[in-house]
Amino acid sequence: MKEIVNTKIKFIEPFRPFAPVILAEQVNHYFSGSNLQNQYLPRYMQMVAPILEDKQEQIQAVCHNGTGRLQAIRQESNPFYYQVIEKFGEATEITVLLNTSYNLRGEPIVNTPEDALRTFVYSDIDLLVMGNFLVDNSNKVQPVLSKQKVS
């Protein structure tokens, strides 16, 4: 998965790590550290935590030298993202996903729907979920980059 994200989306060097995003109550099942799930920092990928040795192979796309820059999602703060991870866990028995910023190499992080669509068009991303919409790349069109009105 790391290779796919690097080659189809991020266009970055293969040694750069990706972050694991996990349900807050599952943190101690994958990461070691003193009571990580109650700390504030894991919510915002601001700390690196050791991945339990027996879980490293299972979540290798987010394992970098045995560690991960952890993001723990709480249901009350982000119910939609929480549900995505929860449903993935129900389907796979793994409650960890790969998380990265939504931008292409050398580009700023996506901030608007226009940015999101532009990034989608110029990458090889298969699907884009934006709000209640699902966009699939089989119908990609080139965006109009000019902000001038077309008559």
C-alpha angles and dihedrals in degrees: 000000000000090000093049093052091046095049102035102034121008100034090206136136114287094237094066112105128232124216127248116229115199142168107271094235091054097054096100091051091064108020134052124220138102107297096322096175092067096051122100098220100066089066092070108035090254098131139049118227130189113253113227109259094236090054100047096089092045092056100028094142088070099033114105114179089331095309141089135203092239129220115184116196121209120204094228095053100042112012097171096050089042090054092049091055092042092053091047088052091051090052098043107017087237117110096191127094132183112257128193137154116276103243139094123247110290094010128109119254114277112264106163138040088251090055090048093052093045091051090047092052095048095048133059094246112150100210137011122202112198115172106308093340129098117200119191124202096232088083099043117150129186111262123235102244095190116090091209118113116258113222 
